[in-house]
Amino acid sequence: MQHLMGVVNLDQELELMNELTYFRCGAAVPFAGRYRLIDFVLSNLMHSNIHHTALFVRRKYRSLLDHLGQGAPWDLDRKHGGLFILPPDWNDPTDRSKGDLQHFHNNRDYFLRAKGTHIIHTGSQHIYSMDYREMYQFHISQKADVTLLYKKVDEILPEHESCVRVDVDGVKVTGIHQEGDHPNIYLGAFIMEKQLFLKLVDHCIAHGQDYFFRDGIQDNLHNLNIAGFAFDGYHTVINSVESYYRNSMDLLNQEQYQRLFKQYEIHTKIKYEPPTRFLENAEVSNSLIANGCIIGGQVENSIIFRGVKVHKGAQIRNSIIMQKCVIEENTVLENVILDKDVHLTADCTLIGDAKQPYVIAKSSQI
C-alpha cells in the first residue's frame, strides 16, 4: 500500500524473559514451533501490502539480523523500498535526542525518502494477525491525527499489567493511562501522517523529552484528534517467561491455533529440512511438532521445534523444546522450556511448575 510505510520500533521492549533473552532481543524469541515473535508484525505488514519498513533496534540484535536476512520471506527484498534495519549508530556530537527519538531523528532520511504519506508504528510484543489497511481507511474517514489500535479483553491477565490502556468514547480516545483494571488494551500500534510524526519528533527533542508515544501522543491527548480502532481477533502479549509459556501452550488448543493462524498466513525464515521421523517406540499426543525432528520417546502436551532429537525412553510433558535440542535416553521433562541447542544427557529429570516453568538457557549441556 503506497500510502503506508512501516515502523517497527523495538527500542522500549525490555528483555524481560530471563534466560530466553540472555542472547537475543525479545523480538527474536522463537514461538509456536517454527516462528519468531517478529514474524507476526512483519507478516501483518506484508498482508497490508506495505513495502517500505524500517526496523529500529538497540541491543542484542545479532540473532534477529540473522533471522531477517534481506526480508525475503515477507516480500521485503526489493530494489525500491524493502526492509531497512537501522541499529543505533550515530556520531553527531550536537545531537540532543534521547530514547527512541534518537532513532527517528538520526534516520530522518528514511522517512523523507520513503514514498508513504502515513506511518504504521508497531512493536513485537503484541501477537495478532490483521491487515492494517482497514485501520488506515478508518483513520482517513475519521480525519484523525492519530489512530490507536486497541482490544477490549474479557479477562485481565498478569501480562496486561504493564500495558497501556485507552478510554474510548465512540471512536474518540479520551484517556491514555495504565489503570490495572481497565479492559481496553493498547496493542502498541498507531497510524499517523508522516509530516505530523516528524513535527512531533522535533517538538519532543526541542523540549528535552525521551519517548515518542508518551511525550508526543499521550501528553498531547487534548491537542490531537486521537481515534481508537477496535480489534476483535486473537491477541496475546508476550512480555515474561510466564506469559510466553502459557500462551504457547494455549496453541495446543486447536481453536486457539486456528484463531491465530487461519485468517492470514504467518511467514518466517525458510529452512529446508526433512519431515519428522517417528521411531518404533515413539508415543505422541496433543503436541505441535515441527519438521526435521527424530522422535523416539514419549511426547505429551508439548511444542517441539525444528531438528529436535528425542531418544528412546525419554518422556516430555507440558514442555517447549526449541530448535536442535537433544534429549537422550530416559530423560524426564515436565513444565520445562529448553532454549536452542540444549543437550540433556541420559537419565536427567527436570520438573518445573505449570505457573513457573523451568528454563534452560541456549546451548547449555546438562
Sequence and secondary structure as in RCSB ss.txt:
>XXXX:A:sequence
MQHLMGVVNLDQELELMNELTYFRCGAAVPFAGRYRLIDFVLSNLMHSNIHHTALFVRRKYRSLLDHLGQGAPWD
LDRKHGGLFILPPDWNDPTDRSKGDLQHFHNNRDYFLRAKGTHIIHTGSQHIYSMDYREMYQFHISQKADVTLLY
KKVDEILPEHESCVRVDVDGVKVTGIHQEGDHPNIYLGAFIMEKQLFLKLVDHCIAHGQDYFFRDGIQDNLHNLN
IAGFAFDGYHTVINSVESYYRNSMDLLNQEQYQRLFKQYEIHTKIKYEPPTRFLENAEVSNSLIANGCIIGGQVE
NSIIFRGVKVHKGAQIRNSIIMQKCVIEENTVLENVILDKDVHLTADCTLIGDAKQPYVIAKSSQI
>XXXX:A:secstr
 TTEEEEEE TT    SGGGGSSS GGG EETTTEETHHHHHHHHHHTT  EEEEE  SS HHHHHHHTTSGGGT
   SSSEEEEE S    TT    TTHHHHHHTHHHHHHS  SEEEEE SSEEE   HHHHHHHHHHTT SEEEEE
EE SS  GGGTTS EEEEETTEEEEEE  TT  EEEEEEEEEEHHHHHHHHHHHHHTT   IIIIIIGGGTTTS 
EEEEE  S EEE  SHHHHHHHHHHTTSHHHHHHHHSSS            EE TT EEES EE TT EE SEEE
S EE TT EE TT EEES EE TT EE TT EEESEEE TT EE TT EEE BTTB EEE TT B 
